[in-house]
Amino acid sequence: MPYIKEFTNDEKLMEAVQKLQNNGISSKEIYVLSHDDDRTKRIADNANANTIGLSEQDVKTFVGNIFSKKGDELRAKLQEIGFSEEDAHEYEEDMDEGKVLLIVTSNENVEHILV
């Protein structure tokens, strides 16, 4: 299962991404996700991280997301990269509250980097 950490402060999230990259975690394995697409893109661009888009989702999931509510779309994205339906639901609720998720798909032990 991917590593995930919640942030309320965009600057702190970008600092965490920089720390991960400085410790050898590839930017290809670092994702940012929030309820606000513009915010997600801005943070990802500034931090040199990724957003979860078509390349990470199969076409069927992507097409289904076009016609679904935002919460459904975010849960589907989380499930697509390895979270359970239950976990995805919890994280989506946290995003409802304005939190931004930092997700690392690497098998590296990233917890010790972000202490």
ChimeraX attribute file (.defattr): number of C-alpha atoms within 10 A of each C-alpha:
attribute: neighborCount
match mode: 1-to-1
recipient: residues
	/A:1	11
	/A:2	16
	/A:3	17
	/A:4	17
	/A:5	16
	/A:6	18
	/A:7	18
	/A:8	14
	/A:9	11
	/A:10	16
	/A:11	13
	/A:12	11
	/A:13	21
	/A:14	21
	/A:15	13
	/A:16	19
	/A:17	26
	/A:18	16
	/A:19	15
	/A:20	19
	/A:21	18
	/A:22	11
	/A:23	11
	/A:24	9
	/A:25	21
	/A:26	15
	/A:27	17
	/A:28	13
	/A:29	15
	/A:30	25
	/A:31	22
	/A:32	28
	/A:33	25
	/A:34	25
	/A:35	21
	/A:36	14
	/A:37	12
	/A:38	10
	/A:39	15
	/A:40	21
	/A:41	17
	/A:42	14
	/A:43	23
	/A:44	22
	/A:45	14
	/A:46	10
	/A:47	22
	/A:48	17
	/A:49	24
	/A:50	20
	/A:51	21
	/A:52	18
	/A:53	10
	/A:54	12
	/A:55	9
	/A:56	12
	/A:57	17
	/A:58	11
	/A:59	11
	/A:60	8
	/A:61	14
	/A:62	18
	/A:63	12
	/A:64	12
	/A:65	18
	/A:66	10
	/A:67	10
	/A:68	12
	/A:69	9
	/A:70	15
	/A:71	17
	/A:72	15
	/A:73	19
	/A:74	23
	/A:75	22
	/A:76	22
	/A:77	23
	/A:78	22
	/A:79	17
	/A:80	17
	/A:81	16
	/A:82	14
	/A:83	19
	/A:84	15
	/A:85	13
	/A:86	11
	/A:87	14
	/A:88	21
	/A:89	19
	/A:90	13
	/A:91	22
	/A:92	26
	/A:93	16
	/A:94	18
	/A:95	21
	/A:96	14
	/A:97	12
	/A:98	16
	/A:99	20
	/A:100	26
	/A:101	22
	/A:102	22
	/A:103	23
	/A:104	26
	/A:105	18
	/A:106	15
	/A:107	11
	/A:108	13
	/A:109	11
	/A:110	18
	/A:111	11
	/A:112	7
	/A:113	14
	/A:114	12
	/A:115	6
